[in-house]
């Protein structure tokens, strides 16, 4: 989630930044598909994901965790 707060990422970028990332976080992220050639899929935070980020900021310096 920390890595999505500033920009969208592809699944490969997420896997590189967070090895072993699971699809259980699907309620916190949304998928964007650009059907141009080649197709590009990116992920960003949902409103629920943004609420989690705001809550976590009270306890952790999230900006220092961004890869």
C-alpha angles and dihedrals in degrees: 000000000000090000093053098052094086104033146353118272135200119240089253091054090049092049090050092048096041112027111208094020108172131216090235088093089068092116089061100047136047130211123232119194124197107194095200119119113302095027115234126205120195134177131215138168124284120218088265089052091051090051089054091050091051091049093048092051088070090064108024138038095240095180090066090055097058114113 
